């Protein structure tokens, strides 16, 4: 049962979250960051599914364990759904147990990073170097040789298997 205190607390939390949705994109724009592939919001909405748009353009995330690429174990390349930029090799994918596809390194010049202070903590957001789309976050708790864990939303990637 929802009482007045729970309703007011929930409403305040919802209102406080509104500015968080644009903070990463605002940081990229404020830094004067431009990308080779650009589209208007309407064009992106036509190119992407609603879930892909939410993650790639609005810094959303998929539910843990729901990624279509979480259990992809074939050899190949993971690319951005927004612009086809090759992002990660299957050779760097590992099982992190987090519920998201995880990699210990991106391909050369494939991604960028930006400081993310949403949700009351400091993280490092990962974006596609070609279109600027939000991919996920990188953490310092990964395996050797880099010690990094690129925790990436599989919904905004597509997989191309290596040729036999």
N, C-alpha and C positions, 0 to 999 in steps of 0.2 A: 504494500500500500504506500502510495506517495503522499507524504505530508508536506506542509508548506516549506519547512527547512530543506528537505531534499530537493523540492522543486526549485527553490531559489538558488541553492548551491549548484545544481545542474545547469540552470540558466546562466549563472555567472561564468561557469566553466565553458559553456558553449560560446558565449560572447567573447571570452578571452581567447578562444582558439581561432577566431576569424582572422586576425592579422597573421597568424602562424602560416596559413596556407600560401602566402605569397612571399615569405621571407627569403627563401633560397633564390627564387627567380629574381626577386628584387636585388639581392646581393650580386648576382651575375650581371644584371642590367646596370646597377650602380657602378660596377667595376668597368663598365664600358665594354663588356664581353660581347662579341658578335660571333656568329657561327656561319659556316659555308652554306648550310641548309636552313632556310627560314620559311615559315608559313604564318599566315594569320591564324588566330584562334579558330575561326570557322573552317579554314582549310585543314588544320590539324584534326578537328572533330570529324571531318569527312574521311580522313586517311586512317584514323585509329578507332578502335572500339571504345565505348565509354570507359571501361576499366583501364585500357592502355592510355587513354587521354588523361585520366585522373592521376595515374602514376607518372607518366612521362612529362606532362605539362603542368601538373598541379602538385607534384611531389607527394603523391599518395603512396600507399604500399598495398601489396596483396597480403591476404591472410597467410600465416605460416602454414606450410604443408600443402598449400593449394597451387603452387607453381607447376605449370605444365612441363617445365624443364628440370624440376628437382631431381628426378630419377633418370635423367638422360645420361647414359654412360658410354655412348658410342664415341669414336674419334671424330672430331670435326671442329667447327667454329660457331661461336655464338655471336650474333649480330644484333644491332639496334633495329627494332621494328619501325622506327620513325624515319630512318634514312639509310638503312642497310650497312652502316659502318660496322666492320668486323671489330669486336670488342675483346673477346676472350677465346683462348684455345682450350679444347677439352683436356689438354695435357696439364693445365693448371687448376682444373676443377677438383674439389675434394668434398668429402662428407663432413660438414661442420656440426650437424645435429641441430641447427637453428631453425630449419623449416624453409630456408631459402637457398637457391643455388649459390655456392661459394667458390671463390677462386683465389689463389694466392698471388696472382699477377695478371694485369691486363696485357693486351697486345701493345706494342710500341705506338705511342701517340694516339691511342684509341679513346682514352677517357681524360677528363679533367676532374678536379676536386675543388670544393668550396667549403668554408667553415659553415656549419649548420648549428644554430643555437635554439632551434625549436624544441618543444617539449621540456624546456627547463634544463637542458644539458648541452654540452658541447660535443658535437660529432663532426665527422668529415663526410659530406655528401659527395657522391660520384655522379658525374654527368657525361653524356656522350660528347666527344670532342667535335663531332660534325654538326649535330643539331642542337646541342645543349640540353637534351632531354634528361630528366632525372632517372637514374638507374637504381640507386640504392645508397649504401654507405660502406666505408672502409674502416676496419678496426685493426688494432695492433695485437690481436690474439690468434693469428693464423699460424700455419705450419712453416717449416723451413722450405725454401731458402730465404723467403722474404719476411716471414713473421707477420704477414698481412692477411686479412680476411675481407675480401670484397664480397659483401653480402648484397646480392643483386636480385631484383624482382624479375622472375622468369617471364612474366606476362609481357614485359617490354623488350624481350629478346626473341629471336628466332634461331633455330639450329639448322646448320647445313652439315650433313655428314661428309666425312672425307671420302674421296674417291677410292675405290678398291684397287 
